[in-house]
Amino acid sequence: MHLQTIVTDSPIEAAQLLNRGGIVAFPTETVYGLGADVFRPESVAGIFRAKGRPSDNPLIVHLHSPDRIGEVACGLNAHADALIARFFPGPLTVVLKKRSSVPGIVSAGLPTIGVRCPSHPVAAEFLKHCHHPVAAPSANLSGRPSPTDWRTVFHDLGGRIDGLLRGEPSTIGLESTIVDCTVDPPLLLRSGAIGVEALRELVPGLQVATSCKPGEAPKSPGMKYRHYSPEASIVLLDKPPESMPPSPASAWIGLSAPPAGFARTMSCRSSEEYARVLFGFFRACDAEGIDTIYCELPPEEGIGRAIRDRLRKAAGN
């Protein structure tokens, strides 16, 4: 596969590429996405080919405005309405009943569909000029750490996609929170910047899903396959190690002061900073030939739950 990837700063030019059937990477506040017109199944199939993504892993549909939800989904209820009113636009995906007009490849054959409205101004302008809603997973090779800047997207997918809309680095750094509103009570499928505590202020009975069971179809991205993984091995710790790392090619990231003896360290001032820099740190470690990354687990409240989720999946847990 080799395409001429057009890199542009113009949301209008990027939208024109997508409207002609191309697949285009674009910035959002969470991570960069890789989009195609939701009603062009041949273009959506190009996303799976470019990423090497399993076909049973559903995509999220990105919208310029909540007013466009009805183009792809139906059956909204009081829980969905409350979450959308509070958190759209923003880093929340709501799972709803899929309209039959949406190709099955988008939802991996499921009767449900995840929708979200990014708050990133460049993403909003891009989506405004797209003729239809945009199906988009993260813009990386499947299984690798999600991209939070355009150069990482080009490293992974340059020559494999039609266009790349440049923007500033993502401000959150982790994928959106996903809540399934087709069940009662609603179910948190994936943690993100909007924590379970904030969700339960609106939906007190919200439940938290576990990983997919063998043979079960995932209702959202991030539930079934190993994700977010650097080439290095991941070791999870509750606190910094007391002794020197066993390998000189080791790295450490966490909220505590960095221990001595590591080739690369990152001490984060908050869980929000930890989330923002995590995937970039993984990528930098790979570039330096780091073989083991020691990761301090943050407190589980707020976005800390999402960081712990990504770390466990990166470690293959």
Salt bridges, closest charged atoms under 4 A:
ASP9 OD1 - ARG166 NE 2.84
GLU29 OE2 - ARG116 NH1 2.88
ASP37 OD2 - HIS132 ND1 2.83
GLU42 OE2 - ARG40 NH1 3.89
ASP56 OD2 - LYS224 NZ 2.87
GLU71 OE2 - ARG68 NE 2.68
GLU125 OE1 - LYS128 NZ 3.30
GLU125 OE2 - HIS129 NE2 3.03
ASP156 OD1 - HIS155 ND1 3.34
ASP156 OD1 - ARG283 NH1 2.82
GLU175 OE1 - ARG310 NE 2.81
ASP180 OD2 - LYS219 NZ 2.64
ASP184 OD1 - HIS79 NE2 3.83
GLU201 OE1 - ARG86 NH1 3.95
GLU242 OE2 - LYS239 NZ 3.87
GLU273 OE1 - ARG269 NE 3.29
ASP286 OD2 - ARG144 NH1 3.05
GLU288 OE2 - ARG264 NH2 2.49
ASP309 OD2 - ARG310 NH1 2.88
ASP309 OD1 - LYS313 NZ 2.60
